[in-house]
Amino acid sequence: MEFPYEIKDVDPELNAQLLKDFTGERTGFLQVGPKKYFLPSKYREQGPEIFNFKVRPDDVFIATYPRSGTTLTQEMLWLLVNDLDYETDSQIPLVSRAHFIEFGILVHDGLKAEILELVKDDPERVKDVHEFAANRVPVLDATPSPRVIKTHLPFSLLPPDLLKTAKTVYIARNPKDMAVSFYYHNRLLRTQGYVGDFPAYWEYFEKDLLPWCPFWEHIKEAWELRNEENLLFLFFEDLVKDLAGSVKKISEFLGKKLTPDQLDRLVSHLQIDNFRKNPSTNLDAENMPGTRVTGEQDFIRKGKNGSWKEELFTPELIERADKWIVEKIADIPGFAFPE
């Protein structure tokens, strides 16, 4: 199918500033379609492939704006789909069990070359780098069913037949908590390599100049599809508040039945203190030289509601953010984040 959206380069002057603040990208940023979804340069070549990706009926997708409970739900879905195979779970990193379909757009060729230089004397690590930076569409095409697939793309940029073919869980999160988590994430990973402060980061967020923005359009697209049979729309706040209830709801959505003991074990496995220590989910198992910035916070952070109150927000920024959130939510009929 022909890709239906125009892909434009960001204004050169703005792009120059973005490249100074987000050092993982080396070429420039793009805006896609009428909603101007903001993505790195490699989306130009891989975006149409993702749009035309062949979805299978037994696929399960986890779709979110970043830092909205994605990894927790990704791990939960993989275990549910694979009959609670904790042995394989412990042996293979989550990123290799449940592929991130657009991850290839995040690894710029310049960054890849730097990492290859670091590991050039180790053939196995060289192989790992090439796999790490690869376009995930061919990888997923060759992956046997059942597949659990992660994405941060909005529904309009995903295969048009997705919800007619396979089940998808979408998680939404309050933008203040999300932005704090995404800020630290962007500082941790060199694929983003953010070097600015939080007020400047929030400015980019409000102006829809962070990857996968606009945030509100992303949520709005999912919210308008929430009654589709193959979509389960959940809130991160509810996921954290009632993890056992959320696991039951998701397992029922997938047609999986859990005994009380199975439910207890899965909830314990996903509980944040255990989850944070799990090398398979906290990226320890793929801690390739050159991909992390030392001294930054871990991939799995606090995993709780309201942590933004303890971090980064000044009174002035809280007032500004609250006003912006109220204005934006008014444009999404019936939508509200849980208290």
ABEGO torsion letter per residue (X at the ends): XBBABBBBBBBAAAAAAAAAABAABAAEBBBBEAAGBBBBAAAAAAAAAAAABBBBAABBBBBBBBGAGAAAAAAAAAAAAAGGBAAAAAABBAAAABBBAAAAAABBAAAAAAAAAAAAABAAAAAAAAAAABBAAAAAAABBOBBBBBBABBAAABBAAAAAABBBBBBBBBAAAAAAAAAAAAAABAAAGBABBAAAAAAAAAAGABBGOBAAAAAAAAAAAAABAABBBBBAAAAAABAAAAAAAAAAAAGBBBBAAAAAAAAAAABAAAAAABAAAAGAAABBBGABBBGBBBABBAGBBGAAAABGBBAAAAAAAAAAAAAAAAABBGBBBBX
